[in-house]
Amino acid sequence: MKRIEKVFSDLATANRAAFIAYYCAGDPDFETSIAACRTLIESGVDILEIGVPFSDPLADGLTNQLAAQRALESGMTADQVFELVRRIREFSQIPIVFYTYYNLVFAQGSQVYVARAAEAGVDALLTLDLPPEEADEHLAACHAAGLGTVFIVAPTTPASRIERIAQATTSFIYYVSREGVTGEQAAVAAGVQLQVDRIRQYTELPVVVGFGVSTAEHVQALSKLADGVVVGSAIVKCVADGLGDENAILQALHNKVSALTQNSVLLRA
C-alpha cells in the first residue's frame, strides 16, 4: 500500500481526518527548511505538502509569495528541492506532495521531472496550473513512475469538470474552499459540505479542504466534513515572524501545529 493511501486508510480506521501542512522548500534557507520539516513531522503532521518555490506563484497569497521569494533569494534551486526530499527521507516516511507550477515541470520535461521526483521520494504531484484536459503526457509520466496525482476543485468548478478531474486524480482531490489565492481567513467558507458531497459523487478517493484554514476551530469544523485539512499560510507565517532566529521558527512551528490539532480536533465525530 502506498504511503498516501495508507495514511488515509489508517486515519479512517481511527475516525480522524488528516492534517496536511504546507511548507515552502528553502524558506528561509535550505538547512532551516530541513529542520522545519522535521519539526512539523514530529509535531504530528500526517502529510507534508512541500511548495516548490517559483517566481510567479499566481495561486498564492502574499504570505506564501514572500516565502517563495525568500527561498529563491537564498539560492534555492530545483536540484535542492529534490535534495530536501532526500534529506527528509533519511528520518521519515511521511507522505510528501509537491505543490508546484507546470512551468517548473515543463522546463525539465514531464518524464524527467516526474522520474526525479519519484527517485527523491515524492509521493504525488499537485501541479496548480495544469488542467487535466491538457495533462495526458504528465499523467502518463506519473503513471509510469508510480507517482500519484492531485488535482484541484474550486467552488466554481462545474459538475462536468469535477468528473474529469476525478478521472485524472490518483491520490486525493484538493477542494479549495474559496475563490482567489491562499491566505488566512477569519471564518470557514460557506457551502463546504455541499461541495465535498458533490465531489464524492464522482470519486471514492479522499477529499481534502484547504485555502483560508488558520485556526483550531477551522480545522475542527472541516474535519467533520472532509478526509483531510490543509493549512498553509498560518504555518508559513511562523517563518516570517521568526526570521533570523531558527530556534524561534522551529518553536513557533511546533506551537502552531499543536494549537491547530489540540484536543483531538481532527476526530470526525
KOLTI-761231 format. One record per residue: x, y, z of N, C-alpha, C in turn; residue number from 1. Coordinates in steps of 0.02 Angstrom, whole numbers, always signed. Example, Ala and Ser with C-alpha at 12.3 -4.5 7.8 and 13.67 -1.06 7.14 Angstrom:
<recs>
REC    nc1    nc2    nc3   cac1   cac2   cac3    cc1    cc2    cc3 drennu
REC   +660   -284   +390   +615   -225   +390   +660   -165   +390      1
REC   +642   -112   +354   +684    -53   +357   +645     +2   +394      2
</recs>
This chain:
<recs>
REC    nc1    nc2    nc3   cac1   cac2   cac3    cc1    cc2    cc3 drennu
REC    +42    -60     +0     +0     +0     +0    +44    +63     +0      1
REC    +30   +110    -44    +70   +170    -50    +60   +214    +12      2
REC   +109   +259    +24   +109   +298    +85    +46   +341    +94      3
REC    +26   +376    +42    -34   +419    +48    -96   +376    +62      4
REC   -103   +323    +24   -161   +279    +33   -162   +250   +103      5
REC   -104   +231   +129   -101   +201   +196   -121   +252   +250      6
REC    -97   +313   +243   -114   +364   +293   -189   +374   +296      7
REC   -221   +383   +239   -294   +394   +240   -331   +332   +265      8
REC   -306   +273   +248   -338   +212   +272   -332   +206   +348      9
REC   -271   +219   +374   -261   +214   +446   -302   +266   +483     10
REC   -306   +327   +456   -344   +380   +489   -419   +366   +486     11
REC   -443   +336   +432   -513   +319   +428   -531   +268   +481     12
REC   -486   +220   +493   -497   +171   +546   -499   +205   +614     13
REC   -459   +256   +623   -458   +294   +686   -512   +347   +689     14
REC   -552   +352   +636   -605   +402   +632   -579   +473   +639     15
REC   -523   +487   +603   -491   +551   +607   -474   +577   +538     16
REC   -477   +641   +529   -457   +672   +466   -381   +684   +466     17
REC   -352   +688   +408   -280   +701   +401   -265   +775   +410     18
REC   -209   +789   +443   -185   +857   +449   -127   +865   +400     19
REC   -136   +908   +351    -87   +918   +297    -57   +988   +304     20
REC     +9   +991   +309    +43  +1055   +318    +81  +1073   +255     21
REC    +75  +1136   +234   +113  +1163   +178   +174  +1198   +204     22
REC   +231  +1186   +172   +292  +1222   +188   +332  +1233   +124     23
REC   +356  +1294   +115   +393  +1311    +54   +465  +1287    +61     24
REC   +488  +1246    +14   +556  +1221    +15   +606  +1279    +12     25
REC   +654  +1278    +58   +707  +1329    +57   +691  +1393    +93     26
REC   +635  +1396   +128   +616  +1456   +165   +636  +1450   +238     27
REC   +678  +1493   +264   +712  +1549   +230   +778  +1528   +198     28
REC   +799  +1464   +209   +859  +1438   +178   +854  +1362   +180     29
REC   +899  +1328   +146   +895  +1256   +138   +898  +1219   +204     30
REC   +948  +1232   +245   +956  +1195   +308   +899  +1208   +357     31
REC   +876  +1269   +360   +820  +1284   +405   +757  +1248   +382     32
REC   +748  +1243   +317   +688  +1209   +293   +689  +1134   +309     33
REC   +748  +1103   +311   +753  +1034   +332   +731  +1027   +405     34
REC   +759  +1071   +447   +742  +1069   +518   +667  +1084   +529     35
REC   +640  +1129   +488   +570  +1147   +494   +525  +1088   +475     36
REC   +543  +1053   +422   +504   +995   +402   +507   +941   +455     37
REC   +565   +931   +485   +571   +882   +539   +525   +902   +598     38
REC   +525   +966   +614   +483   +990   +669   +409   +979   +655     39
REC   +388   +994   +594   +319   +984   +575   +299   +911   +581     40
REC   +342   +867   +558   +328   +795   +561   +324   +772   +633     41
REC   +373   +792   +673   +374   +771   +743   +317   +802   +784     42
REC   +288   +856   +759   +232   +888   +794   +165   +858   +777     43
REC   +164   +811   +729   +102   +775   +717    +70   +783   +649     44
REC   +106   +814   +601    +79   +820   +533    +74   +751   +501     45
REC    +19   +739   +465     +8   +674   +433    +35   +670   +362     46
REC    +29   +725   +325    +54   +729   +256    +89   +796   +249     47
REC   +146   +796   +217   +185   +858   +207   +178   +881   +135     48
REC   +153   +941   +127   +146   +971    +61   +202  +1021    +53     49
REC   +249  +1006     +9   +308  +1048     +0   +297  +1093    -60     50
REC   +299  +1158    -47   +293  +1206   -101   +360  +1213   -137     51
REC   +358  +1207   -203   +418  +1217   -243   +422  +1290   -262     52
REC   +473  +1327   -238   +474  +1399   -248   +476  +1418   -322     53
REC   +435  +1467   -339   +427  +1489   -408   +422  +1565   -409     54
REC   +447  +1595   -461   +450  +1669   -464   +382  +1701   -478     55
REC   +334  +1663   -502   +268  +1691   -518   +212  +1646   -491     56
REC   +206  +1641   -425   +158  +1595   -394    +87  +1623   -394     57
REC    +54  +1618   -451    -10  +1653   -461    -67  +1629   -416     58
REC    -62  +1569   -388   -116  +1544   -344   -105  +1561   -271     59
REC    -49  +1593   -256    -30  +1605   -186    -43  +1676   -164     60
REC    -64  +1682   -101    -71  +1748    -71     -3  +1775    -50     61
REC     -4  +1834    -19    +58  +1869     -5   +104  +1829    +41     62
REC    +78  +1797    +92   +120  +1760   +139   +161  +1707   +103     63
REC   +129  +1668    +61   +164  +1615    +25   +207  +1641    -32     64
REC   +186  +1697    -62   +228  +1729   -113   +295  +1750    -83     65
REC   +292  +1780    -24   +353  +1803     +9   +397  +1744    +30     66
REC   +366  +1688    +49   +405  +1629    +66   +443  +1604     +6     67
REC   +411  +1602    -52   +444  +1582   -114   +501  +1630   -131     68
REC   +488  +1694   -121   +539  +1745   -135   +600  +1735    -90     69
REC   +587  +1723    -25   +643  +1712    +21   +684  +1650     +0     70
REC   +648  +1597    -19   +682  +1536    -39   +726  +1547   -101     71
REC   +698  +1581   -151   +736  +1594   -212   +796  +1640   -198     72
REC   +785  +1690   -157   +840  +1736   -141   +895  +1702   -101     73
REC   +878  +1649    -65   +929  +1612    -27   +969  +1566    -73     74
REC   +948  +1560   -136   +984  +1518   -184   +953  +1450   -196     75
REC   +891  +1440   -174   +858  +1376   -182   +848  +1360   -256     76
REC   +868  +1299   -276   +863  +1278   -346   +819  +1216   -351     77
REC   +802  +1198   -412   +763  +1137   -423   +799  +1076   -395     78
REC   +864  +1072   -406   +903  +1016   -380   +899  +1013   -303     79
REC   +901  +1071   -271   +899  +1071   -198   +830  +1051   -171     80
REC   +777  +1065   -209   +710  +1043   -188   +707   +967   -185     81
REC   +734   +935   -236   +738   +862   -235   +783   +837   -178     82
REC   +838   +872   -167   +883   +853   -113   +849   +860    -44     83
REC   +807   +911    -37   +770   +919    +25   +728   +857    +40     84
REC   +696   +831    -11   +655   +770     -1   +700   +712    +18     85
REC   +757   +705    -14   +803   +651     +3   +825   +656    +76     86
REC   +837   +717    +99   +858   +726   +168   +801   +709   +216     87
REC   +740   +726   +198   +683   +708   +240   +676   +632   +243     88
REC   +688   +599   +188   +681   +526   +186   +733   +491   +230     89
REC   +784   +527   +252   +833   +497   +297   +804   +487   +367     90
REC   +751   +525   +383   +722   +518   +450   +647   +508   +452     91
REC   +614   +507   +394   +541   +500   +395   +515   +469   +331     92
REC   +461   +431   +338   +425   +403   +281   +356   +437   +274     93
REC   +349   +497   +299   +287   +534   +291   +271   +544   +217     94
REC   +208   +540   +197   +191   +556   +128   +209   +628   +111     95
REC   +239   +637    +53   +260   +704    +30   +227   +719    -37     96
REC   +194   +777    -40   +162   +800   -101   +198   +864   -123     97
REC   +218   +868   -185   +245   +930   -212   +187   +975   -235     98
REC   +188  +1037   -211   +142  +1089   -234   +183  +1132   -281     99
REC   +168  +1127   -346   +212  +1159   -394   +173  +1189   -452    100
REC   +208  +1224   -495   +178  +1254   -555   +207  +1219   -616    101
REC   +166  +1215   -669   +185  +1174   -726   +247  +1200   -761    102
REC   +259  +1265   -758   +319  +1293   -790   +382  +1257   -765    103
REC   +383  +1241   -701   +442  +1208   -671   +448  +1136   -695    104
REC   +391  +1104   -707   +391  +1036   -734   +411  +1037   -807    105
REC   +379  +1082   -844   +390  +1087   -917   +462  +1102   -934    106
REC   +495  +1142   -892   +565  +1161   -905   +611  +1100   -909    107
REC   +595  +1048   -872   +635   +987   -874   +604   +932   -917    108
REC   +539   +941   -931   +501   +889   -965   +468   +844   -914    109
REC   +405   +826   -926   +368   +788   -876   +403   +723   -858    110
REC   +428   +686   -907   +459   +622   -893   +519   +629   -847    111
REC   +561   +678   -861   +621   +689   -821   +602   +713   -751    112
REC   +558   +763   -747   +540   +792   -683   +506   +740   -638    113
REC   +459   +703   -666   +423   +653   -627   +469   +598   -603    114
REC   +514   +576   -647   +561   +523   -628   +607   +547   -572    115
REC   +629   +609   -575   +672   +636   -523   +634   +643   -457    116
REC   +572   +664   -461   +531   +670   -400   +521   +602   -367    117
REC   +505   +552   -408   +494   +485   -381   +557   +457   -350    118
REC   +614   +468   -384   +678   +443   -358   +695   +476   -291    119
REC   +679   +540   -284   +695   +576   -222   +651   +552   -163    120
REC   +591   +528   -179   +547   +505   -126   +481   +542   -121    121
REC   +465   +581   -173   +400   +616   -176   +345   +564   -190    122
REC   +287   +574   -160   +231   +527   -169   +181   +550   -221    123
REC   +171   +615   -228   +121   +640   -276   +138   +712   -296    124
REC   +111   +732   -354   +120   +800   -379    +53   +835   -383    125
REC    +51   +895   -355     -6   +940   -364    +20   +998   -407    126
REC     +2   +997   -470    +26  +1047   -518    -29  +1098   -529    127
REC    -22  +1155   -496    -76  +1203   -488   -110  +1224   -553    128
REC    -70  +1240   -603    -96  +1273   -663    -98  +1226   -723    129
REC    -99  +1160   -711   -104  +1112   -766   -174  +1080   -764    130
REC   -218  +1099   -811   -285  +1069   -813   -281   +997   -836    131
REC   -323   +953   -810   -319   +882   -829   -331   +871   -904    132
REC   -369   +916   -936   -382   +909  -1008   -318   +915  -1050    133
REC   -267   +945  -1021   -204   +956  -1057   -146   +917  -1025    134
REC   -163   +868   -984   -111   +836   -943    -94   +765   -963    135
REC   -112   +744  -1023   -102   +674  -1042    -30   +651  -1035    136
REC    +17   +691  -1061    +87   +673  -1057   +110   +669   -984    137
REC    +89   +718   -945   +107   +720   -874    +78   +661   -837    138
REC    +15   +645   -849    -17   +589   -816    +17   +523   -834    139
REC    +35   +516   -897    +69   +455   -919   +137   +448   -884    140
REC   +172   +504   -875   +237   +502   -841   +228   +483   -768    141
REC   +178   +511   -736   +164   +495   -666   +146   +421   -658    142
REC   +105   +396   -703    +85   +326   -700   +146   +280   -709    143
REC   +189   +297   -756   +248   +256   -769   +296   +255   -709    144
REC   +299   +311   -673   +345   +316   -616   +313   +295   -551    145
REC   +249   +280   -552   +214   +261   -490   +202   +320   -444    146
REC   +199   +380   -473   +189   +441   -434   +115   +460   -436    147
REC    +88   +479   -379    +18   +498   -375     +5   +567   -404    148
REC    -58   +581   -419    -78   +647   -444   -132   +676   -399    149
REC   -129   +742   -391   -178   +779   -353   -202   +836   -397    150
REC   -268   +843   -403   -296   +900   -440   -345   +938   -396    151
REC   -357  +1000   -416   -396  +1046   -376   -467  +1053   -403    152
REC   -515  +1057   -357   -583  +1076   -373   -597  +1142   -337    153
REC   -625  +1190   -371   -641  +1255   -343   -717  +1262   -333    154
REC   -738  +1312   -295   -810  +1322   -285   -848  +1333   -350    155
REC   -814  +1357   -401   -846  +1372   -465   -840  +1316   -517    156
REC   -809  +1260   -498   -799  +1206   -545   -865  +1172   -562    157
REC   -884  +1168   -626   -947  +1135   -644   -942  +1059   -636    158
REC   -999  +1026   -631  -1001   +954   -620   -964   +916   -674    159
REC   -969   +938   -736   -937   +903   -792   -861   +902   -784    160
REC   -834   +955   -756   -761   +958   -746   -741   +919   -684    161
REC   -784   +916   -633   -767   +876   -574   -757   +804   -595    162
REC   -799   +779   -638   -792   +710   -662   -725   +701   -697    163
REC   -705   +748   -739   -641   +743   -775   -583   +747   -726    164
REC   -587   +791   -678   -535   +798   -628   -528   +734   -587    165
REC   -584   +704   -569   -582   +642   -530   -549   +586   -570    166
REC   -561   +585   -635   -531   +533   -677   -455   +540   -680    167
REC   -430   +601   -676   -359   +614   -682   -321   +607   -616    168
REC   -358   +605   -561   -328   +606   -495   -318   +535   -469    169
REC   -261   +522   -437   -249   +455   -410   -235   +456   -335    170
REC   -221   +514   -305   -204   +516   -233   -261   +545   -191    171
REC   -277   +608   -202   -335   +638   -168   -356   +701   -206    172
REC   -418   +719   -197   -444   +781   -225   -434   +837   -175    173
REC   -410   +894   -199   -399   +953   -157   -454  +1003   -173    174
REC   -500  +1013   -125   -552  +1063   -135   -528  +1128   -104    175
REC   -521  +1180   -146   -503  +1247   -120   -568  +1282   -103    176
REC   -575  +1297    -39   -641  +1316    -13   -664  +1386    -29    177
REC   -621  +1425    -61   -641  +1493    -80   -605  +1513   -144    178
REC   -635  +1558   -180   -605  +1584   -241   -546  +1630   -222    179
REC   -500  +1638   -269   -443  +1682   -257   -381  +1643   -239    180
REC   -339  +1673   -197   -274  +1644   -181   -272  +1619   -110    181
REC   -215  +1588    -92   -206  +1563    -25   -202  +1621    +25    182
REC   -212  +1605    +89   -207  +1656   +140   -253  +1642   +198    183
REC   -234  +1667   +258   -275  +1657   +317   -341  +1694   +311    184
REC   -394  +1664   +338   -460  +1694   +337   -491  +1690   +406    185
REC   -540  +1734   +419   -571  +1736   +486   -620  +1680   +496    186
REC   -651  +1655   +443   -704  +1605   +450   -699  +1553   +395    187
REC   -725  +1494   +409   -729  +1441   +358   -778  +1462   +304    188
REC   -761  +1450   +242   -805  +1468   +187   -871  +1430   +191    189
REC   -923  +1461   +166   -989  +1430   +165   -993  +1377   +111    190
REC  -1036  +1328   +122  -1051  +1279    +70  -1001  +1223    +61    191
REC   -955  +1214   +109   -904  +1162   +101   -935  +1093   +100    192
REC   -983  +1080   +145  -1014  +1014   +147  -1047   +997    +80    193
REC  -1083  +1044    +52  -1116  +1033    -12  -1066  +1017    -66    194
REC  -1011  +1054    -68   -961  +1044   -120   -924   +977   -111    195
REC   -908   +959    -49   -874   +895    -37   -920   +838    -57    196
REC   -983   +843    -39  -1031   +791    -59  -1036   +786   -134    197
REC  -1033   +842   -168  -1037   +843   -241   -976   +808   -272    198
REC   -917   +821   -245   -856   +788   -269   -861   +713   -259    199
REC   -888   +693   -202   -890   +621   -186   -939   +582   -231    200
REC   -978   +617   -269  -1021   +582   -318   -979   +553   -375    201
REC   -917   +579   -383   -876   +560   -441   -813   +521   -422    202
REC   -799   +512   -358   -738   +478   -339   -744   +448   -270    203
REC   -706   +394   -259   -700   +364   -193   -634   +384   -160    204
REC   -595   +425   -194   -532   +449   -166   -546   +498   -109    205
REC   -498   +507    -64   -507   +556    -10   -516   +627    -39    206
REC   -553   +667     -3   -562   +738    -20   -535   +780    +38    207
REC   -488   +824    +22   -461   +868    +74   -481   +940    +57    208
REC   -481   +982   +110   -502  +1051   +102   -447  +1098   +126    209
REC   -434  +1150    +87   -384  +1199   +106   -403  +1268    +82    210
REC   -357  +1315    +89   -364  +1387    +74   -403  +1421   +130    211
REC   -369  +1463   +167   -401  +1503   +218   -407  +1470   +286    212
REC   -381  +1410   +294   -386  +1374   +358   -330  +1398   +404    213
REC   -348  +1426   +462   -296  +1457   +503   -305  +1448   +578    214
REC   -360  +1419   +601   -371  +1411   +673   -392  +1340   +689    215
REC   -387  +1322   +753   -409  +1256   +776   -483  +1247   +763    216
REC   -521  +1301   +768   -593  +1297   +755   -607  +1280   +682    217
REC   -568  +1310   +636   -574  +1294   +565   -558  +1220   +554    218
REC   -503  +1197   +583   -483  +1127   +574   -536  +1080   +601    219
REC   -562  +1096   +659   -614  +1053   +689   -676  +1050   +645    220
REC   -698  +1107   +620   -758  +1109   +579   -749  +1070   +514    221
REC   -691  +1079   +482   -679  +1046   +417   -666   +971   +425    222
REC   -639   +952   +482   -626   +881   +494   -691   +840   +495    223
REC   -746   +873   +511   -811   +839   +511   -838   +829   +441    224
REC   -810   +868   +393   -838   +869   +326   -795   +834   +274    225
REC   -729   +830   +286   -683   +806   +234   -636   +754   +264    226
REC   -596   +724   +220   -548   +673   +241   -481   +702   +263    227
REC   -471   +766   +249   -409   +798   +269   -416   +873   +267    228
REC   -373   +907   +305   -374   +980   +309   -304  +1005   +295    229
REC   -299  +1055   +251   -233  +1083   +232   -225  +1152   +263    230
REC   -168  +1162   +297   -151  +1227   +325    -86  +1249   +294    231
REC    -85  +1309   +266    -25  +1334   +234     -1  +1400   +262    232
REC    -36  +1454   +247    -12  +1521   +265     -1  +1529   +340    233
REC    -44  +1499   +381    -36  +1505   +454    +29  +1474   +477    234
REC    +51  +1421   +442   +115  +1389   +458   +174  +1429   +430    235
REC   +168  +1451   +367   +221  +1489   +336   +234  +1554   +374    236
REC   +182  +1583   +404   +189  +1645   +442   +236  +1636   +502    237
REC   +241  +1575   +527   +287  +1562   +583   +359  +1576   +562    238
REC   +374  +1563   +499   +441  +1577   +473   +452  +1652   +467    239
REC   +404  +1685   +437   +410  +1757   +426   +418  +1794   +493    240
REC   +384  +1771   +544   +386  +1805   +609   +450  +1791   +647    241
REC   +487  +1738   +627   +547  +1720   +664   +611  +1726   +625    242
REC   +609  +1763   +570   +669  +1769   +527   +730  +1792   +567    243
REC   +786  +1756   +555   +847  +1772   +590   +858  +1731   +653    244
REC   +808  +1692   +673   +813  +1652   +734   +783  +1583   +720    245
REC   +825  +1535   +700   +799  +1469   +682   +762  +1436   +739    246
REC   +788  +1442   +800   +754  +1411   +857   +684  +1439   +867    247
REC   +678  +1504   +857   +612  +1536   +863   +564  +1509   +810    248
REC   +589  +1500   +750   +548  +1473   +696   +524  +1403   +713    249
REC   +569  +1361   +735   +552  +1291   +750   +503  +1287   +808    250
REC   +514  +1327   +859   +467  +1327   +916   +399  +1352   +895    251
REC   +397  +1403   +853   +333  +1430   +830   +296  +1378   +787    252
REC   +332  +1342   +746   +300  +1290   +705   +271  +1235   +749    253
REC   +309  +1213   +798   +283  +1162   +844   +221  +1187   +880    254
REC   +224  +1248   +905   +167  +1277   +942   +106  +1283   +896    255
REC   +117  +1303   +834    +61  +1313   +788    +27  +1246   +773    256
REC    +66  +1195   +756    +35  +1130   +741     -1  +1103   +802    257
REC    +30  +1110   +860     -2  +1087   +922    -68  +1123   +934    258
REC    -68  +1188   +923   -129  +1228   +933   -184  +1209   +884    259
REC   -164  +1196   +822   -213  +1180   +770   -243  +1111   +779    260
REC   -208  +1067   +814   -232   +998   +820   -247   +977   +892    261
REC   -249  +1025   +936   -258  +1009  +1007   -327   +980  +1021    262
REC   -331   +941  +1076   -394   +912  +1099   -430   +872  +1047    263
REC   -391   +835  +1006   -420   +790   +957   -469   +824   +910    264
REC   -453   +885   +888   -498   +922   +845   -506   +888   +777    265
REC   -463   +841   +760   -467   +809   +695   -512   +748   +695    266
REC   -541   +730   +752   -587   +674   +753   -648   +690   +710    267
REC   -672   +640   +674   -726   +651   +627   -794   +659   +660    268
REC   -801   +633   +720   -866   +639   +756   -854   +644   +830    269
</recs>
